[in-house]
Amino acid sequence: EVQLVESGGGLVQAGGSLRLSCAASGFTFDDYAIGWFRQAPGKEREGVSCITMRNGKSDYTDSVKGRFTISSDNAKNTVHLQIDNLKPEDTAFYYCATTWAGQRSFTLASFLEYGMDYWGKGTLVTVSS
């Protein structure tokens, strides 16, 4: 059974940091790309970052560049999203999702064009001002 399980969310003051984790199981990790999405109340879901497991290539949406860092621990089938200098506008549910990559290497734009194969249930990040 394929599972993506997010963790690491919580309540943090503006300027603080969090590290979100996405633990994957049930598929061949190295053959996939994993991305992080977020959805704030009343807003559309937004793709924020992705990483291709095969080569570690990562990409970000412009609004988070310099504050978000995605990384993978292939030995533990886990992807992390380090979020620094949190802002109130970062408040959202954060989800990880995956799509089969094969020999592809994704930019965030190309990753978002693909339909995701699997989704996690999300973790809530709340940033107080």
BELFEN-V470947 format. One record per residue. N is the residue number from 1. PSI is psi in whole degrees, -180 to 180 (none if undefined). Layout:
N&PSI / N&PSI
//
This chain:
1&130 / 2&133 / 3&141 / 4&123 / 5&116 / 6&150 / 7&168 / 8&-5 / 9&171 / 10&-171 / 11&127 / 12&150 / 13&153 / 14&138 / 15&-13 / 16&-174 / 17&154 / 18&153 / 19&114 / 20&148 / 21&147 / 22&106 / 23&124 / 24&146 / 25&158 / 26&5 / 27&167 / 28&101 / 29&-44 / 30&-16 / 31&3 / 32&166 / 33&145 / 34&139 / 35&161 / 36&136 / 37&160 / 38&152 / 39&116 / 40&156 / 41&128 / 42&6 / 43&162 / 44&155 / 45&140 / 46&131 / 47&129 / 48&-29 / 49&156 / 50&160 / 51&137 / 52&120 / 53&-37 / 54&-38 / 55&-1 / 56&8 / 57&134 / 58&160 / 59&160 / 60&154 / 61&152 / 62&-34 / 63&-13 / 64&-4 / 65&135 / 66&-15 / 67&-29 / 68&139 / 69&121 / 70&143 / 71&162 / 72&144 / 73&93 / 74&-27 / 75&-28 / 76&6 / 77&47 / 78&139 / 79&136 / 80&151 / 81&106 / 82&125 / 83&117 / 84&162 / 85&53 / 86&144 / 87&154 / 88&-32 / 89&-6 / 90&-8 / 91&123 / 92&166 / 93&134 / 94&128 / 95&146 / 96&151 / 97&158 / 98&151 / 99&149 / 100&133 / 101&-36 / 102&-125 / 103&2 / 104&154 / 105&120 / 106&139 / 107&169 / 108&-38 / 109&-46 / 110&-34 / 111&-43 / 112&-22 / 113&-24 / 114&147 / 115&136 / 116&140 / 117&-38 / 118&149 / 119&148 / 120&177 / 121&-10 / 122&160 / 123&140 / 124&129 / 125&125 / 126&124 / 127&121 / 128&147 / 129&none
//
